[in-house]
Amino acid sequence: MEYFSHTQLKDHIWLIQEHYAEDSSLVMGLIVGTRKAALIDSGMGVFGPGVYEEVKKLTNKPVLCICTHGHPDHIAGSVLFDEVYLNERDLDQVGRLAPEKRLFDTGMFSHRNEEVLAYAREHILDCSGFHSKNVDEGDSFDLGGITLEILKLPGHSKGEIAVYDRLDNLVFSGDAFSDHVPASSLKSLAEFQEMADGIERFLSAIYADTAVYHGHRTEPVSHQLMQDEMQAAREIAAGQTGADTDEYNPISPVPHQKKHVAGQAAITYNPAILE
């Protein structure tokens, strides 16, 4: 099995995939300017230096790594890079880089494929030296001819951010937008209002035709889905949860959750916030 591959979007932009199974991968963005490059997210760090090697196939420029949020599948490969950025609200997630946690998640993502797990056990990176600088809304990165803007999108995690390339009209949004967004790290109804407000600000900042890429898919998400997710977050914040159903997520610190649906979007959350 090939654990890494890439797809070119433009002459200076690629999607890099870290593959766990035919239907399961982590999708990273690589944007190359005239002076430096930016890798958005970095994978689970269980397949050796593969993500670094894949990047080096595409550019020889200095690479900075911007993590959209602190979950292990998005930050573990960052130890292969010198310049790493993560929002400080997600620093409490770094403890989940423990090898047993990443191997458990790899097992889930690979459908317990023993070949994949054996390779991961042998090649898992030591993440004990993980380091990062803070990044937040209003920050920007000049790659040379391309400026990346940081937009705040709390929800899937408290510190989730999106990376906006206005010139190329695309965004890498991590796991912020999906037809099923796990948001069990939010601890109050007020934080769901913050999630809705963040999506509203995000939608007002980008163009109506901006391509927004998800961290586990190679096709952009629809703007209608983002609108529906904003509505779902607003309804949870307002306590409109009477019809919500039970949901189980074994890789979450809060496995027993509730699911709220609005249009195309579903959000799962910790039911303790309703108490």
URWODA-V710276 format. One record per backbone hydrogen bond with DSSP energy under -0.5 kcal/mol. CO is the residue of the C=O (numbers start at 1). NH is the residue of the N-H. Records with the same first field share a line. If there is no record, write none. Layout:
# URWODA-V710276
CO: NH / NH
This chain:
# URWODA-V710276
1: 3
3: 19
5: 17
7: 15
10: 13
12: 32
13: 9 / 10
14: 16 / 30
15: 7
16: 28
17: 5 / 19
18: 26
21: 20 / 24
24: 20 / 21
26: 18 / 28
28: 16
29: 40
30: 14
31: 33 / 38
35: 62
36: 33
37: 64
38: 31 / 40
39: 41 / 66
40: 29
43: 76 / 77
45: 125
47: 50
49: 53
50: 54
51: 55
52: 56
53: 57
54: 57 / 58
55: 58 / 59
62: 37
63: 83
64: 39 / 66
65: 67 / 85
66: 41 / 68
68: 161
71: 74 / 75
72: 75 / 76
73: 43
74: 42
75: 78
76: 79
77: 80
78: 81
82: 84
83: 65
84: 133
85: 67
87: 90
88: 91
90: 93
91: 94
93: 96
94: 97
95: 98
98: 101 / 102
99: 103
100: 104
101: 105
102: 106
103: 107
104: 108
105: 109
106: 110
107: 112
108: 111
112: 114
113: 117
114: 118
115: 119
116: 120
117: 121
118: 122
119: 123
120: 124
123: 48
125: 127
127: 130
133: 86
136: 139
139: 150
141: 143 / 148
143: 35 / 36
144: 34
146: 143 / 144
147: 166
148: 141
149: 151 / 164
150: 138
151: 162
157: 155 / 160
160: 153
162: 151 / 164
163: 165 / 172
164: 149 / 166
165: 169 / 170
169: 211
170: 165
171: 173 / 213
172: 163
173: 176
174: 215
180: 182
181: 268
183: 186
188: 192
189: 192 / 193
190: 194
191: 195
192: 196
193: 197
194: 198
195: 199
196: 200
197: 201
198: 202
199: 203
200: 204
201: 205
202: 205 / 206
207: 210
210: 212
211: 171 / 213
212: 221
213: 173
214: 217
215: 27
221: 212
222: 226
223: 227
224: 228
225: 229
226: 230
227: 231
228: 232
229: 233
230: 234
231: 235
232: 236
233: 237
234: 238
235: 240
236: 239
239: 241
241: 244
245: 259
247: 257
249: 252
255: 249 / 257
257: 247
258: 269
259: 245
260: 267
262: 265
265: 262
266: 181
267: 260
268: 183
269: 258 / 271
270: 273
271: 274
272: 275
